[in-house]
Amino acid sequence: MTDSILRNPDGQFTSERARQDGRVCGRRQPDVVIEARRQKLYKRQLEGKTTRQLVLEHAATEGIGIETAWTDWRKVKSWNDEDWEKDREKMIGRLQGMRMKLFNQAMKKGQLQTAAQVLDSLGRVLGESVENININAPQLSISVEDKKK
């Protein structure tokens, strides 16, 4: 390795002069380019690949460092969290509607096992569980006395 190429403490390559000036090798991309690059990664996340595969391919296709690719992935992950938080309430209502439709169709077709499973699922969502049912159920005790003549 030549003396003109060194790694800075962050692991990025810098030249001797850039190191003295405190600059990192390579210029920073405009925010619009960074955003577009992250959106490409966001679109590709449903391809069925592992996170590491996505990040490494992202680094190779975009011509960026692996640390930068991981930074992009963290941003994409935060977008996913935001999306889930925004859509969660709507999704619960839609899911309940789908369950009710499935229950009605199962009952029409005589698929009682499917209908029972859907009702169990609805009950769990509403907070009904086996423990709750057992607590609310009355307790019966039966004792048998000896016959007296």
JOKA-V51330 format. One record per residue. RES is the residue in one small letter. PHI is phi in whole degrees, 0 to 359 (999 if undefined). Layout:
res->RES phi->PHI
res->RES phi->PHI
This chain:
res->m phi->999
res->t phi->280
res->d phi->287
res->s phi->281
res->i phi->248
res->l phi->226
res->r phi->260
res->n phi->277
res->p phi->301
res->d phi->276
res->g phi->89
res->q phi->269
res->f phi->283
res->t phi->220
res->s phi->277
res->e phi->301
res->r phi->293
res->a phi->296
res->r phi->295
res->q phi->293
res->d phi->280
res->g phi->82
res->r phi->261
res->v phi->264
res->c phi->295
res->g phi->90
res->r phi->266
res->r phi->283
res->q phi->284
res->p phi->296
res->d phi->301
res->v phi->295
res->v phi->291
res->i phi->297
res->e phi->297
res->a phi->296
res->r phi->296
res->r phi->292
res->q phi->294
res->k phi->297
res->l phi->295
res->y phi->300
res->k phi->292
res->r phi->276
res->q phi->291
res->l phi->267
res->e phi->280
res->g phi->88
res->k phi->266
res->t phi->288
res->t phi->300
res->r phi->299
res->q phi->299
res->l phi->300
res->v phi->293
res->l phi->294
res->e phi->293
res->h phi->299
res->a phi->297
res->a phi->289
res->t phi->287
res->e phi->269
res->g phi->69
res->i phi->240
res->g phi->286
res->i phi->293
res->e phi->297
res->t phi->295
res->a phi->296
res->w phi->292
res->t phi->297
res->d phi->299
res->w phi->296
res->r phi->299
res->k phi->294
res->v phi->297
res->k phi->297
res->s phi->293
res->w phi->297
res->n phi->298
res->d phi->297
res->e phi->297
res->d phi->300
res->w phi->295
res->e phi->297
res->k phi->290
res->d phi->268
res->r phi->301
res->e phi->297
res->k phi->294
res->m phi->294
res->i phi->297
res->g phi->296
res->r phi->295
res->l phi->295
res->q phi->297
res->g phi->298
res->m phi->294
res->r phi->296
res->m phi->295
res->k phi->296
res->l phi->297
res->f phi->299
res->n phi->297
res->q phi->293
res->a phi->295
res->m phi->293
res->k phi->298
res->k phi->271
res->g phi->77
res->q phi->270
res->l phi->292
res->q phi->295
res->t phi->296
res->a phi->298
res->a phi->295
res->q phi->295
res->v phi->294
res->l phi->296
res->d phi->299
res->s phi->297
res->l phi->298
res->g phi->296
res->r phi->295
res->v phi->295
res->l phi->278
res->g phi->94
res->e phi->272
res->s phi->228
res->v phi->299
res->e phi->296
res->n phi->296
res->i phi->295
res->n phi->293
res->i phi->291
res->n phi->280
res->a phi->284
res->p phi->290
res->q phi->260
res->l phi->250
res->s phi->231
res->i phi->240
res->s phi->233
res->v phi->253
res->e phi->262
res->d phi->293
res->k phi->285
res->k phi->252
res->k phi->268
